[in-house]
Amino acid sequence: MESQIRLLALSAILAFLTVGCSKKAWYKGNTHAHTVLCGHADTSPEEVTKWYHDRGYNFLVLSEHNQFIDPKTVKMPTNRRGDFVLIPGEEVTGGLMAHTTALNIDGLVDPRLQQPPGASKTQVIQAHVHGAKQQNGHTILNHPNFHYMHTASDIRPVEGLHLFELYNGHPSVNNFGDDEHISVEELWDELLTDGMLIYGVSSDDAHHFQDLSLERSNPGRGWVMARANELTPDAITDSILRGDFYATSGVILKEANVDGQRISLRVDERETERELSSSFVVGHIVDRGEAGYLIEFIGPEGEVLESSRGLQASFHVTSTHSYARAKVTFTRKAPQGRANFYAWMQPLFTDGRKHDL
């Protein structure tokens, strides 16, 4: 009897250790895709779902304009893998070019319900945040440089907004700015420098699955890699809200870790080459740049705190800087000059800023 009790106790301890030490996995997903239901896309919800499933994605948000697509109503591919899920969502579309993804919601978010007459840009975005929260979801501000509609002063006062699209694959959203407007990444550093806790997402904003060209908003151009204990809508959403993910336009990381106040990363060169062999992935065309990988650690006001060439690097973040973040740029030759592809880790904060999940 005593030996049986010891055996049961040992089994219980081993079970506890197994659960407590369960290893997180990386999951690939897109938070922004459209279907024929919006009237200006070309593919059904079922076929859009199949496109991402068949190309190795683990999760997808069908984010239709002011329409809620219940995942339970979408017919899954007949060869559905066990490691693929739909996360319920909607692209909440209000006035003043305010578009947001309501992530992991229970039902339709109506942007008009919380929006006062003559609302400012800040008030419109705030109404989206409140609407998503009422449906037990969370808000991603989409393509802030679309028509250059949203500045840091519009976004910073919004309460409860902790995610925005740092990179969007649509050809008309001005990710990289122009001679008169800052890039979305510069906008990110403005918000972070001003004390906002906001993480950067990368997405497709895909509309066109039948006609492939640089002028079309095709799929496969931007996505996130989220690290979670399990592949469920709640677990993926929680990891994104915690900043336990990185955004990418093609560069894949083998390691992306924050240990205390140290950021460490290592590029997965083979997986990056595989992703960049896709006809869907497109680079940011630049005039010049040294071929290969550049790793930068960036702090307040966008200052590059440290940089190096190669596949791996680490950086100790001191209290001298309120935050630091890591960025990887891969540059290769292109017919038009050079093409850049990126991976962005989320910032590590040293000033105690946090939000309630």
PyMOL commands that set and color helices and strands:
alter all, ss='L'
color gray80, all
select helices_A, chain A and resi 2-20+36-38+45-54+71-73+121-134+146-148+152-155+184-193+233-241+269-276+300-302
alter helices_A, ss='H'
color red, helices_A
select strands_A, chain A and resi 25-33+59-62+85-86+89-93+99-103+138-141+163-168+199-203+223-228+245-248+253-259+262-267+284-286+292-298+304-309+312-316+323-334+337-345+348-349
alter strands_A, ss='S'
color yellow, strands_A
deselect
rebuild
show_as cartoon
